Amino acid sequence: MKIAIAGAGYVGLVTGVCLADFGHDVVCIDKDQSRIDALERGEIPIYEPGLAELVASNVGAGRLSFTTDLASAVGAAEVVFIAVGTPSRRGDGHADLSYVHEAAREIAASVAGFTVVVTKSTVPVGTGDAVAGIIAAARPDADVAVVSNPEFLREGAAIDDFKRPDRIVVGLEDERARAVMAEVYRPLYLNQAPLMFTNRRTAELIKYAANAFLAMKITFINEMADLCEAAGADVQQVARGMGLDNRIGGKFLHAGPGYGGSCFPKDTQALIRIGQDFDSPMRLVETTVAVNSARRQAMAGRVIAACGGDVRGKTIGVLGLTFKPNTDDMREAASIDIIEGLLAAGARVAAYDPQGMRAARKLLAGVDFGSSAYDVAEGADALVLVTEWNEFRSLDLARLHGLMRTPVLVDLRNVYRHDEVARHGFDYSSIGRPAGLSAQGGAAEAAE
């Protein structure tokens, strides 16, 4: 099939390259000429494991191309995906749909013949209706079916998520679109991926409901971690005991500094606003957002407490800056709140991240950036593990001890065992695990 993707950002690029890998003829469109030029040179603007190789192979095979010319790409397409950004609107938390509406107007001017227009972006309930109305107003003669097909991609695992999905949700009002969308995803039938057809508004709401529920799950286990610390229990064992119940499951039950990233913060805020618009308050989601915000703000205090209650003039090394491993995304990263809190308390901060340094330099003033974990540990009064990159899971603790001024390790992801770290002479603190317990070494779930 001939497919056009309006938007060559994270979702659009992953969607386009995976559909091309299925054998479709895909054109990714973006207004940013420098981004298109870079993609044509094989330079990928985001870090996502396996993406660069997949782009190269499909461009080489002639199935994937990039352009700024929306008119020609859309005019030749049977299916057009809208995969533009829907950031939180400044001031009120609503999803900003200006890019979606602009794309709809431009697509309307260029469609030829029966075309399925698919909103892949995360959009509030009723957006599909608005897109259909925009297209109809701009081109009353256009033969278009507007479909909602939300993405469920975790950064760092997006390609696998696209090719081995738990479900594919398609919301439609025009039955002609059913066969078209079934053909788009036909290659996944071998993996027995469930293709779920609903009406358009239901599909739009499924995405928000899923993300809000996962955010609540993370926030719940973080509150349980606080209770575990007060009661002398081990949150990792509590989470394991919960997760073995197949009604609950173990994913997203990993205590830490709170959720962040490109999806959960904006989608929970947007769902709250949607509830207000429909006079149906989302009280659990509102509480989730408030608790998560407070937790992120409190993490700097944990580090300060581990340093004896005062970090003025002390050097704190921070390991991991991105909101999760295997991405270069710094959006709503817990590290930002932690570092800003430490700087405000008078600390000097040195930080390192395998992929997030370029973005972090633009966001964090007054931070010294190192070249490795051992670089930031040199002369440090404490080391804080914020993002659980693989290279931080088996650090040479003896070497770290020798480099640091004061051997204090604050593990906000429960990667290490207390007995293991204490054996190397560290003053160690973690999340939801009393110091006396030798818990199983943890590994935080990739949250989004």
C-alpha positions in Angstrom: 0.0 0.0 0.0 1.0 3.6 -0.5 1.2 5.3 2.9 2.0 8.9 3.8 3.0 9.9 7.3 2.5 13.6 8.3 5.2 14.2 10.9 8.7 12.7 11.1 9.1 13.0 14.8 9.3 10.0 17.2 5.9 8.5 16.5 5.9 9.3 12.8 9.3 8.0 12.2 8.9 4.7 14.1 5.5 4.2 12.5 6.8 4.9 9.0 9.9 2.8 9.2 8.0 -0.2 10.7 5.2 0.0 8.0 7.9 0.2 5.4 9.5 -2.9 6.9 6.2 -4.6 6.5 6.5 -4.0 2.8 4.4 -0.9 2.3 5.6 2.1 0.3 6.0 4.8 2.9 6.8 8.5 2.6 7.5 10.5 5.8 6.7 14.2 5.6 8.0 17.0 7.8 8.1 20.8 7.4 11.6 21.0 8.9 13.9 20.8 5.9 17.0 20.3 8.1 15.3 17.2 9.6 14.4 15.8 6.2 17.9 16.5 4.9 19.4 14.7 7.9 17.1 11.7 7.5 18.1 11.5 3.8 21.8 11.4 4.9 20.9 8.6 7.3 21.2 10.7 10.4 18.4 9.9 12.9 17.3 12.9 15.1 16.3 10.7 18.1 18.0 7.8 19.9 15.9 4.6 19.7 17.7 1.3 19.6 17.6 -0.4 16.2 15.9 2.6 14.5 18.9 3.8 12.4 19.6 0.3 11.0 15.9 -0.1 10.1 15.8 3.2 8.4 18.9 2.5 6.4 17.7 -0.9 5.2 14.2 0.3 4.1 15.6 3.4 2.4 18.0 1.1 0.6 15.2 -1.2 -0.4 13.3 1.8 -1.9 10.3 1.4 0.5 10.9 4.5 2.7 11.6 8.1 1.7 11.4 11.5 3.2 10.1 14.8 1.9 8.8 18.3 2.8 6.3 18.1 -0.2 3.1 17.1 1.6 0.9 17.6 -1.5 2.6 15.0 -3.7 3.0 12.5 -1.0 -0.7 12.7 0.2 -2.0 12.9 -3.4 -0.4 9.5 -4.1 -1.4 7.8 -0.8 -4.2 5.4 0.1 -3.7 6.0 3.8 -2.4 9.2 5.5 -1.3 9.1 9.1 -1.3 12.3 11.2 1.6 11.9 13.6 2.3 15.4 14.7 2.9 16.6 18.3 0.1 17.3 20.8 1.9 18.9 23.7 0.2 20.2 26.8 -1.2 23.6 26.1 0.4 26.2 28.2 -1.8 27.5 31.0 -4.6 24.9 31.1 -3.1 21.4 30.5 -5.3 20.7 27.5 -3.7 18.9 24.5 -2.6 21.5 21.9 -4.3 20.3 18.7 -3.1 23.2 16.5 -0.6 20.9 14.7 -3.3 18.3 14.1 -5.8 20.8 12.8 -3.2 22.3 10.5 -2.2 18.9 9.1 -5.9 18.1 8.5 -6.3 21.3 6.5 -3.2 20.6 4.4 -4.2 17.0 3.8 -7.6 18.0 2.7 -6.2 20.1 -0.1 -4.1 17.2 -1.5 -6.1 14.0 -1.2 -7.1 12.3 -4.4 -9.6 9.4 -4.5 -10.8 7.5 -1.5 -8.3 8.1 1.3 -8.2 6.9 4.9 -6.9 9.7 7.2 -5.6 8.2 10.5 -4.9 10.2 13.6 -1.9 8.4 15.2 -1.2 11.3 17.5 -2.6 11.1 21.1 -5.7 13.3 20.9 -8.7 14.0 23.2 -12.1 12.6 22.7 -13.8 14.2 19.7 -10.7 15.1 17.8 -11.5 12.7 15.0 -14.9 14.5 14.6 -13.0 17.8 14.4 -10.6 16.5 11.8 -13.4 15.1 9.7 -15.2 18.5 9.9 -12.0 20.4 8.9 -11.5 18.2 5.9 -15.2 18.4 4.8 -15.2 22.2 5.1 -12.0 22.6 3.2 -12.9 20.0 0.5 -16.6 19.1 0.3 -15.8 16.8 -2.6 -13.1 14.8 -0.8 -13.8 11.1 -0.3 -12.2 10.6 3.1 -12.7 8.3 6.1 -11.2 9.6 9.3 -9.9 6.9 11.7 -8.3 6.9 15.2 -5.4 4.5 15.6 -3.6 5.4 18.8 0.1 4.5 19.3 1.2 2.4 22.3 5.0 2.8 21.9 7.5 2.8 24.8 10.6 4.8 24.2 13.5 2.5 24.1 11.4 -0.4 22.9 9.3 1.2 20.2 10.2 -1.0 17.3 9.4 -4.2 19.2 6.2 -2.6 20.5 5.1 -1.8 17.0 5.9 -5.2 15.5 4.7 -7.2 18.5 1.8 -5.2 19.9 -0.4 -6.3 22.7 -3.3 -4.9 20.6 -4.0 -2.6 17.7 -6.9 -0.2 18.3 -8.8 1.2 15.3 -11.7 3.6 15.8 -13.9 4.3 12.8 -17.2 5.6 11.7 -17.0 4.7 8.0 -17.0 0.9 7.5 -15.0 1.2 4.3 -11.9 2.0 6.4 -12.1 -1.4 8.2 -10.7 -3.3 5.2 -8.1 -0.7 4.5 -6.7 -0.7 8.1 -6.8 -4.5 8.2 -4.6 -4.5 5.1 -2.2 -2.0 6.7 -1.6 -4.3 9.6 -2.1 -7.6 7.8 1.7 -8.5 8.2 1.1 -8.6 12.0 -1.5 -11.4 11.7 1.3 -13.9 11.8 2.0 -12.7 15.3 -1.7 -13.0 16.1 -1.8 -9.4 17.2 -5.4 -8.6 18.2 -7.0 -6.0 15.9 -9.6 -4.2 17.9 -12.2 -2.2 16.1 -14.3 0.4 18.0 -16.0 3.6 17.3 -13.7 6.6 16.9 -14.3 8.2 20.3 -13.7 5.0 22.2 -10.4 4.5 20.4 -9.3 8.1 21.4 -10.2 7.4 25.0 -8.4 4.0 25.2 -5.0 5.7 24.8 -5.6 8.1 27.7 -7.2 5.5 29.9 -4.2 3.1 29.4 -1.6 5.7 30.2 -3.4 7.1 33.2 -3.8 3.6 34.7 -0.1 2.9 34.3 0.8 6.3 35.9 -1.5 5.4 38.8 0.2 2.0 39.1 3.6 3.6 39.4 2.3 6.2 41.8 0.7 3.5 44.0 3.9 1.5 44.4 5.8 4.7 45.2 3.4 5.5 48.0 3.8 1.8 49.2 7.5 2.3 49.2 7.2 5.2 51.6 5.0 3.0 53.8 7.5 0.2 53.6 10.3 2.4 54.8 8.2 3.5 57.8 7.1 0.0 58.6 10.4 -1.8 58.1 9.2 -3.8 55.0 10.7 -4.3 51.6 8.8 -2.7 48.7 10.4 -5.0 46.1 9.1 -8.0 47.9 5.7 -6.3 48.3 5.7 -5.6 44.6 6.6 -9.1 43.7 3.9 -10.5 45.9 1.4 -8.2 44.2 2.7 -8.9 40.7 2.4 -12.7 41.0 -1.4 -12.1 41.2 -2.3 -12.3 37.5 -5.1 -9.8 38.0 -2.5 -7.2 38.8 0.7 -8.2 37.0 4.3 -7.1 37.9 4.9 -4.5 35.3 5.1 -0.8 36.4 5.4 -1.9 40.1 8.9 -0.6 40.6 9.4 2.1 43.1 11.5 5.1 42.1 11.5 8.9 41.9 8.2 9.2 40.0 7.1 9.0 36.4 8.1 11.4 33.7 8.7 11.4 29.9 6.7 12.6 26.9 3.5 10.7 27.5 2.4 10.1 31.1 2.6 13.8 32.4 0.8 15.4 29.4 -1.7 12.6 29.0 -2.8 12.5 32.6 -3.2 16.3 32.5 -5.1 16.1 29.3 -7.4 13.4 30.7 -8.1 15.5 33.8 -9.2 18.4 31.4 -11.3 16.0 29.3 -13.1 14.9 32.5 -13.7 18.5 33.4 -15.0 19.3 29.9 -17.6 16.5 30.2 -18.4 17.3 33.8 -17.0 13.9 34.9 -14.1 14.6 37.2 -11.1 12.1 37.1 -10.4 12.2 40.9 -7.9 9.3 40.9 -6.0 10.8 38.0 -5.9 14.2 39.7 -4.5 12.6 42.9 -2.0 10.6 40.8 -0.6 13.8 39.2 -0.4 15.6 42.6 1.3 12.7 44.4 3.8 12.2 41.5 4.7 15.9 41.4 5.3 16.0 45.2 7.4 12.9 45.0 9.7 14.3 42.3 10.2 17.4 44.4 11.0 15.4 47.4 13.8 13.3 45.9 16.4 16.1 46.3 15.6 16.0 50.0 16.4 12.3 50.2 19.8 13.0 48.7 20.4 15.9 51.1 19.3 13.7 54.1 21.8 11.0 52.9 24.5 13.6 53.0 23.8 14.5 56.7 21.2 17.1 56.0 23.4 19.7 54.3 25.0 19.7 50.9 26.3 23.3 50.8 29.7 23.2 49.2 29.5 19.4 48.5 29.8 17.7 45.2 27.0 15.4 44.2 27.5 13.0 41.2 24.3 12.2 39.3 24.2 9.0 37.1 21.4 9.1 34.5 19.6 12.1 33.2 17.0 10.9 30.8 13.5 10.0 32.1 14.2 6.3 31.4 17.0 4.2 29.8 17.5 3.6 26.1 16.3 7.1 25.1 17.8 10.6 24.8 14.5 12.1 25.9 14.8 14.6 28.8 11.1 15.6 28.9 9.8 15.7 32.4 12.8 13.7 33.6 13.1 13.3 37.4 16.8 14.3 37.2 15.7 17.9 36.4 13.8 18.3 39.7 16.6 16.5 41.6 19.4 18.5 40.2 17.6 21.9 40.5 16.9 21.0 44.2 20.5 20.2 44.9 21.8 23.3 43.2 19.3 25.4 45.2 20.6 23.8 48.4 24.1 24.9 47.6 25.6 21.7 46.1 27.9 21.4 43.1 26.5 18.8 40.7 28.4 16.7 38.2 26.3 14.5 35.9 26.6 11.8 33.2 24.2 10.1 30.9 25.0 7.7 28.0 22.6 9.5 25.6 21.0 12.5 27.3 23.9 14.9 27.6 23.2 17.0 24.6 19.6 17.7 25.6 20.6 18.0 29.3 23.1 20.8 28.6 20.3 22.9 27.2 18.1 22.4 30.2 20.4 22.3 33.2 22.6 25.4 33.9 25.4 25.2 36.4 26.0 21.5 36.0 29.4 20.0 35.3 29.0 17.1 32.8 31.4 14.2 32.9 32.4 11.6 30.4 31.6 8.5 32.5 30.2 7.3 35.9 33.7 7.2 37.2 34.5 10.7 36.0 31.6 12.2 38.0 32.4 10.1 41.0 35.9 11.5 41.3 35.9 13.8 44.4 32.2 13.4 45.0 30.6 13.5 48.4 27.7 11.4 47.2 26.6 9.5 44.1 23.0 9.4 43.0 21.7 6.7 40.6 18.7 8.3 38.9 18.2 6.4 35.6 18.9 2.7 35.4 21.0 2.5 32.3 22.6 -1.0 31.9 26.1 0.5 32.3 25.2 1.6 35.8 24.0 -1.8 36.9 27.4 -3.4 37.5 29.7 -0.5 38.5 33.1 -1.3 40.0 32.2 -0.4 43.6 35.7 -0.7 44.8 36.9 1.8 42.2 34.0 4.2 43.0 34.9 4.1 46.7 38.5 5.0 45.8 37.5 7.9 43.7 34.9 9.5 46.0 35.6 11.9 48.8 32.8 10.4 50.8 31.4 7.0 49.9 27.6 7.7 49.9 25.4 6.0 47.3 21.8 7.0 46.9 20.1 4.4 44.6 16.7 5.8 43.5 16.1 2.7 41.2 16.9 -0.1 43.7 19.5 -1.5 41.3 21.9 -2.7 44.0 21.7 -4.8 47.2 22.4 -3.2 50.5 24.8 -6.0 51.6 26.7 -5.8 48.4 27.2 -2.1 48.6 27.9 -2.0 52.3 30.6 -4.6 51.9 32.5 -2.0 49.8 32.3 0.5 52.6 29.4 2.7 51.2 26.7 4.4 53.2 23.8 3.2 51.0 20.2 4.3 50.7 17.5 3.1 48.3 13.7 3.4 47.9 11.3 1.5 50.1 14.0 -0.9 51.5 15.2 -0.6 55.1 19.0 -0.6 55.4 19.0 -3.8 57.3 17.3 -5.8 54.6 19.3 -7.6 51.9 16.7 -7.4 49.2 17.0 -8.7 45.7 18.7 -6.3 43.3 16.0 -4.4 41.4 15.6 -3.2 37.9 13.0 -0.6 37.2 10.5 -1.3 34.5 10.8 0.8 31.4 7.9 3.1 32.2 6.6 4.4 28.9 
